[in-house]
């Protein structure tokens, strides 16, 4: 009997190592090990009660059917209003497309522009799904190196220097996963100015951590640049800001030329986002924001503890985390590779972290720590690591 014949493009599809490490950590915990998880990129807070109640009420009120493929009109209007409040930009609700999480926007954007012969620039170290989907599309992934000495911000000159006639899309992520880096406005200004010479290049701006900045930093959205609005795809959503990772709810603002294409992709892929999650998302945007402010304040306190604690470890140095909820220390002084450090911390110290190389080759020499955990657990994790490093 002949074996199954899978499509060749599946061999180019990668994975997200955080879930691999999570499964291994859970297995060790099931065996009786005391594991502290600083690996998974997920807020450790509950979804605020008023949001949960809105989702429950939607179900009780009978919202059990299909919704428009691009999202409920009232939710798209709320997204546009929220972006106007936060970024001072006018957004047409018809350009907002609600999807089940952040990844569909990445997938759709890359499939829209990626094909054999095309090139797509992406941050490295960066969210691993970027490179995975680029390869799956048949396009050539071109890494934009994010360097520690630059605060893990991209260099506009470097990015512009990598654009060729084959470049179709550039992916930007600030605040960034896995580094916590935030690109300064001056560098974004320079990039936008340089892109005027490359009108064929679209930009996917992943701003999912836009409300998680520290030390008075202000977020700069690419939607704020009218000269490139006709080719910017903004990715944002509810998962991080409102501790709603399991609700699977995200959105994007698409340029006019792309809206019909992405709507067709939604219809072909998932039909629509479930109704109750959308009503929960509406409550999140239009209701009180105290829980968001409280959560970010808690992350800020934890950030200071983990950065100071990592810098106190022998052979480790850690740049200040400017945004998101990740620290990305340099561990080269320990003599360990990123993968060896990840395994040592989990196997010997019972602390789950993610090797920097899980986010691309430029992540070698680093390990990602998520500080979406309590100060008590962070302090204990650092104590344990100090004993084995």
Number of C-alpha atoms within 10 A of each C-alpha: 3 4 5 6 6 8 7 9 11 10 10 14 15 16 13 13 18 20 14 13 21 18 12 15 24 17 13 16 14 11 9 9 13 14 20 19 24 23 27 23 21 18 21 13 14 11 20 18 11 14 23 20 14 20 23 16 15 17 16 11 10 10 16 12 10 13 16 15 20 25 22 20 16 13 22 25 17 19 27 20 20 17 17 13 11 12 15 13 17 14 19 16 17 17 20 24 26 30 25 21 22 23 18 21 27 22 19 18 23 26 18 16 18 25 18 10 11 19 24 27 23 24 28 27 26 28 19 22 18 22 28 17 24 29 23 21 22 18 23 20 21 19 20 22 21 20 17 17 8 13 18 26 24 25 20 21 12 12 20 16 10 14 19 12 10 14 23 24 24 21 21 22 23 27 28 28 28 27 37 26 29 27 22 17 13 10 15 20 15 14 18 18 15 15 20 12 10 15 11 13 21 23 22 24 22 25 22 24 24 23 18 24 24 18 9 7 12 14 21 19 20 23 22 13 16 12 14 19 18 17 21 22 25 24 24 24 27 22 22 21 24 21 19 26 19 12 20 18 23 25 25 26 29 27 20 14 11 16 17 14 14 21 20 13 18 22 13 11 11 13 17 21 23 20 21 23 23 27 23 25 27 21 20 25 17 14 11 12 13 9 18 18 13 11 18 19 15 16 26 21 13 22 26 14 17 24 21 15 19 23 16 14 18 12 15 18 20 20 21 20 27 26 28 32 29 27 27 29 23 23 24 16 12 14 12 16 19 23 19 12 24 22 19 19 22 22 16 13 22 21 26 28 26 30 27 30 22 23 27 18 14 19 25 19 23 29 28 30 28 30 31 24 21 15 18 10 16 24 14 15 22 19 14 16 19 16 10 10 18
